[in-house]
Amino acid sequence: MAILDKSSIEYQRGMGNWKAWGDDVAPIFVAAEEWRRNLSGVRLPWLCWNVQDDWCFLQQQLVESVGWTPVVGFDPRVGPPAKTTKNALVIDFNRHFGLPVLYPHFPLEFAFLFSERLAFWHSDLLVRLDKLEQVARVFEDLPQGSMAAVSSIGLRNMFDFTKQRYWELIGCTTRDASRSQYDNGCGWWLNFYDHVNRAINASDKDLRRYYWDHGTGALYWSRRHGGKVKKLREAEFSAGHFSQIKFNGYKRVSPNNEFRELSQDLTANFQLRRCAAKMGLLDLIGPE
């Protein structure tokens, strides 16, 4: 196994990676007190992650259109959004850490510390407004202790539980679900088997055979700890997921590792106006 240099480890920590982070979660609990104060009085927060200003602004508009409050975090390499909607709240989730990169998975893992419920989605996802209205109602009606997430199970892994995961393409968690995941040593971060509370799963002698990616722990929580999940079908969102996964001819311009910059890949491969037109959202963008 290659030895990671310090720079690589810091990037992996910012991705939300238990193996790179270790067991000292006290600084996160301290930072989350600030996040909680920032969200005081916000009933329906929806996490939008700024990797490109115009994409983020359109997502904020969509969130406000369905009655939720955009909570805008950002990749520190990009910075806070240049423009925000009327009710949007910008939070520097990285202020206490100074990491070179920060993924939305980082605060999502600890949602129980700062919000009663928290919706989330990929920075490169657009959803038709009528569909988003339906999804927003599902999220708002989620009982405490449950979450909604996209099931990511390909045909090749249909019968192999260890290769399956829930996907953060779009979803919503509640405080009690997030807390249960944390207490049971699983959740959204990479390498959930290195979770600070991993001892609770010590009876599973093959824990490390599970997939390393984000959301594997969330699926483990539902399968092994009785977590309640409202499953969302990936096919209902794939048309608006402007990513390497769904589009032929996608060309990477940043590395396919912890140093990846989605901001570069997104703008190099997709023109926002065309994507918005495809999803019936040009009215939100306005004239050229």
C-alpha positions as CSV (number, residue, x, y, z in Angstrom):
1,M,0.0,0.0,0.0
2,A,1.4,3.4,-1.0
3,I,2.1,5.8,1.8
4,L,0.0,9.0,1.4
5,D,1.8,12.3,1.8
6,K,0.5,14.9,4.2
7,S,-1.2,16.9,1.4
8,S,-3.1,13.8,0.2
9,I,-4.3,13.0,3.7
10,E,-5.6,16.6,4.2
11,Y,-7.6,16.3,1.0
12,Q,-9.0,13.0,2.1
13,R,-10.0,14.4,5.4
14,G,-11.9,17.1,3.6
15,M,-13.7,14.5,1.6
16,G,-15.1,13.0,4.7
17,N,-13.0,9.9,5.2
18,W,-12.8,8.1,8.6
19,K,-9.5,6.5,7.7
20,A,-7.9,9.8,7.1
21,W,-9.7,11.7,9.9
22,G,-9.1,9.4,12.8
23,D,-11.1,9.4,16.1
24,D,-10.8,13.0,17.3
25,V,-14.3,14.3,16.5
26,A,-14.3,17.0,19.2
27,P,-13.3,19.8,16.8
28,I,-16.3,18.9,14.6
29,F,-18.7,19.0,17.6
30,V,-17.3,22.5,18.4
31,A,-17.7,23.7,14.8
32,A,-21.2,22.3,14.6
33,E,-22.3,24.5,17.5
34,E,-21.7,27.5,15.1
35,W,-23.5,25.8,12.3
36,R,-26.5,25.2,14.6
37,R,-26.6,28.8,15.6
38,N,-26.5,29.9,12.0
39,L,-29.5,27.7,11.2
40,S,-31.6,28.8,14.2
41,G,-35.2,29.2,13.1
42,V,-34.7,27.5,9.8
43,R,-37.3,24.8,9.5
44,L,-36.5,23.3,6.1
45,P,-32.8,23.6,5.2
46,W,-31.5,22.2,1.9
47,L,-27.7,21.9,1.5
48,C,-26.4,23.3,-1.8
49,W,-22.7,23.1,-2.4
50,N,-21.0,25.8,-4.4
51,V,-18.5,24.5,-7.0
52,Q,-19.6,27.0,-9.7
53,D,-21.5,30.2,-9.0
54,D,-24.2,30.0,-11.8
55,W,-25.0,26.3,-11.1
56,C,-25.2,27.0,-7.4
57,F,-27.5,30.0,-7.9
58,L,-29.9,27.9,-10.0
59,Q,-30.0,25.2,-7.4
60,Q,-30.7,27.9,-4.8
61,Q,-33.6,29.2,-6.9
62,L,-35.0,25.7,-7.2
63,V,-34.8,25.1,-3.5
64,E,-36.6,28.4,-2.7
65,S,-39.2,27.6,-5.3
66,V,-40.3,24.5,-3.4
67,G,-40.4,26.3,0.0
68,W,-37.1,25.2,1.5
69,T,-34.1,27.4,2.6
70,P,-30.9,27.0,0.6
71,V,-28.0,26.4,3.0
72,V,-24.9,27.1,0.9
73,G,-21.6,25.5,1.7
74,F,-18.7,25.7,-0.7
75,D,-15.5,24.1,-2.0
76,P,-12.7,26.2,-0.5
77,R,-10.9,26.2,-3.8
78,V,-14.0,28.0,-5.3
79,G,-15.1,30.1,-2.3
80,P,-18.6,31.3,-1.3
81,P,-21.1,32.0,-4.1
82,A,-21.0,35.3,-5.9
83,K,-24.8,35.6,-5.6
84,T,-27.4,34.1,-3.4
85,T,-31.2,34.0,-3.3
86,K,-33.2,36.1,-0.9
87,N,-33.4,33.5,1.9
88,A,-30.2,31.6,1.3
89,L,-27.7,31.2,4.2
90,V,-24.0,30.8,3.4
91,I,-22.1,28.8,6.0
92,D,-18.3,28.3,5.9
93,F,-18.3,24.7,7.1
94,N,-14.5,24.8,6.7
95,R,-13.8,27.8,8.9
96,H,-12.6,25.8,11.9
97,F,-10.5,23.3,9.9
98,G,-8.8,25.1,7.0
99,L,-8.8,22.0,4.8
100,P,-7.8,22.3,1.2
101,V,-11.1,20.8,0.0
102,L,-14.4,20.2,1.7
103,Y,-17.2,17.9,0.4
104,P,-20.8,18.2,1.5
105,H,-20.5,14.8,3.0
106,F,-18.4,16.4,5.7
107,P,-21.3,18.3,7.5
108,L,-23.9,15.7,6.3
109,E,-22.3,13.1,8.5
110,F,-23.0,15.2,11.5
111,A,-26.4,16.6,10.6
112,F,-27.8,15.6,14.0
113,L,-25.6,18.3,15.6
114,F,-27.1,21.2,13.9
115,S,-30.5,20.5,12.2
116,E,-33.8,18.7,12.7
117,R,-33.7,17.6,9.1
118,L,-31.4,18.4,6.2
119,A,-32.0,17.9,2.5
120,F,-29.0,17.6,0.1
121,W,-28.1,16.9,-3.5
122,H,-25.2,16.9,-5.9
123,S,-23.9,20.1,-7.2
124,D,-24.3,18.9,-10.8
125,L,-28.0,17.8,-10.4
126,L,-31.0,19.7,-11.9
127,V,-34.5,18.5,-11.3
128,R,-37.7,19.6,-13.1
129,L,-39.8,21.8,-10.9
130,D,-42.8,19.6,-10.8
131,K,-40.7,16.6,-9.8
132,L,-38.8,18.7,-7.2
133,E,-42.1,19.7,-5.6
134,Q,-43.0,16.1,-5.2
135,V,-39.6,15.3,-3.7
136,A,-39.7,18.3,-1.3
137,R,-43.1,17.0,0.1
138,V,-41.6,13.6,0.7
139,F,-38.6,15.2,2.5
140,E,-40.9,17.4,4.6
141,D,-43.1,14.4,5.6
142,L,-40.2,12.2,6.6
143,P,-40.7,11.0,10.2
144,Q,-38.0,11.6,12.7
145,G,-35.6,8.7,12.7
146,S,-35.8,8.1,8.9
147,M,-34.1,9.3,5.8
148,A,-34.6,9.4,2.1
149,A,-31.8,8.5,-0.3
150,V,-31.1,7.1,-3.8
151,S,-30.3,3.4,-3.9
152,S,-27.2,2.8,-5.9
153,I,-27.3,-0.9,-6.8
154,G,-26.1,-2.0,-10.3
155,L,-27.0,-5.3,-11.8
156,R,-23.5,-6.6,-11.2
157,N,-23.8,-6.1,-7.5
158,M,-27.4,-6.8,-7.0
159,F,-26.7,-9.9,-4.9
160,D,-23.6,-8.6,-3.1
161,F,-24.6,-6.5,-0.1
162,T,-21.0,-5.5,0.5
163,K,-20.8,-3.6,-2.8
164,Q,-24.0,-1.6,-2.4
165,R,-24.5,1.8,-1.0
166,Y,-26.9,4.7,-0.7
167,W,-26.0,7.6,-2.9
168,E,-26.1,11.3,-2.0
169,L,-27.3,12.3,-5.4
170,I,-30.4,13.7,-3.7
171,G,-31.9,12.9,-0.3
172,C,-32.8,14.1,3.1
173,T,-31.9,13.0,6.6
174,T,-33.5,13.7,10.0
175,R,-31.8,14.5,13.2
176,D,-32.7,11.1,14.8
177,A,-31.6,9.1,11.8
178,S,-28.3,11.0,11.6
179,R,-27.7,10.4,15.3
180,S,-28.5,6.7,15.0
181,Q,-26.0,6.3,12.2
182,Y,-23.4,8.1,14.2
183,D,-24.1,6.0,17.4
184,N,-24.0,2.8,15.3
185,G,-20.7,3.5,13.7
186,C,-21.9,4.1,10.1
187,G,-23.1,6.9,7.9
188,W,-22.0,8.9,4.9
189,W,-18.3,9.2,5.2
190,L,-15.8,7.1,3.3
191,N,-14.4,3.9,5.0
192,F,-17.2,3.6,7.5
193,Y,-15.5,0.6,9.1
194,D,-12.9,3.1,10.5
195,H,-15.7,5.2,12.2
196,V,-15.0,6.5,15.6
197,N,-17.8,4.3,16.9
198,R,-16.7,1.2,15.0
199,A,-16.5,-1.0,18.1
200,I,-20.3,-1.4,18.0
201,N,-19.9,-3.4,14.8
202,A,-17.0,-5.5,16.0
203,S,-19.1,-8.7,15.9
204,D,-19.0,-8.4,12.1
205,K,-15.6,-9.9,11.5
206,D,-15.7,-9.1,7.8
207,L,-16.6,-5.4,8.1
208,R,-13.7,-4.3,5.9
209,R,-15.0,-6.3,3.0
210,Y,-17.6,-3.6,2.5
211,Y,-17.2,-1.0,-0.3
212,W,-15.1,2.0,0.7
213,D,-17.3,4.7,-0.9
214,H,-19.6,7.4,0.5
215,G,-23.0,6.0,1.7
216,T,-22.0,2.4,2.2
217,G,-22.3,3.0,5.9
218,A,-25.7,4.5,5.4
219,L,-26.9,1.3,3.7
220,Y,-25.2,-0.8,6.4
221,W,-27.2,1.2,9.0
222,S,-30.5,0.3,7.3
223,R,-29.6,-3.4,6.8
224,R,-27.9,-4.2,10.1
225,H,-29.3,-1.6,12.5
226,G,-32.9,-1.3,11.3
227,G,-32.6,2.2,9.9
228,K,-35.7,3.4,8.1
229,V,-35.1,4.7,4.6
230,K,-37.4,6.0,1.9
231,K,-35.8,4.8,-1.3
232,L,-35.6,7.1,-4.3
233,R,-35.2,5.7,-7.8
234,E,-32.0,6.8,-9.5
235,A,-33.8,6.6,-12.9
236,E,-36.1,9.5,-11.9
237,F,-33.2,11.9,-11.6
238,S,-30.6,10.6,-14.2
239,A,-31.8,12.9,-17.0
240,G,-30.7,15.9,-14.9
241,H,-27.5,14.5,-13.5
242,F,-24.8,16.2,-15.5
243,S,-21.9,14.0,-14.6
244,Q,-19.3,11.6,-16.0
245,I,-21.6,8.7,-15.1
246,K,-24.5,9.5,-17.5
247,F,-23.0,11.3,-20.5
248,N,-20.9,9.9,-23.3
249,G,-18.0,12.1,-24.3
250,Y,-17.4,13.4,-20.8
251,K,-13.8,14.5,-20.6
252,R,-12.0,14.8,-17.3
253,V,-9.9,17.9,-16.8
254,S,-9.0,17.2,-13.2
255,P,-7.6,14.0,-11.5
256,N,-9.9,11.2,-10.6
257,N,-8.8,11.1,-7.0
258,E,-8.9,13.2,-3.9
259,F,-7.5,16.2,-5.9
260,R,-10.5,16.3,-8.2
261,E,-12.0,19.7,-8.9
262,L,-15.7,19.3,-9.9
263,S,-15.8,23.0,-10.8
264,Q,-13.4,22.3,-13.7
265,D,-15.0,19.1,-14.9
266,L,-18.5,20.6,-14.8
267,T,-17.8,23.8,-16.7
268,A,-15.6,21.9,-19.3
269,N,-18.3,19.5,-20.1
270,F,-21.7,21.3,-19.7
271,Q,-23.2,24.6,-20.7
272,L,-25.6,25.6,-17.9
273,R,-28.2,27.2,-20.2
274,R,-28.5,24.1,-22.4
275,C,-28.8,21.9,-19.3
276,A,-31.5,24.2,-17.8
277,A,-33.4,24.2,-21.1
278,K,-33.3,20.4,-21.2
279,M,-34.9,20.4,-17.7
280,G,-37.5,23.1,-18.4
281,L,-35.7,25.6,-16.1
282,L,-34.8,28.4,-18.5
283,D,-37.4,30.7,-16.8
284,L,-35.3,30.7,-13.7
285,I,-32.1,31.7,-15.6
286,G,-33.7,34.5,-17.6
287,P,-32.5,35.9,-20.9
288,E,-28.9,35.8,-22.1
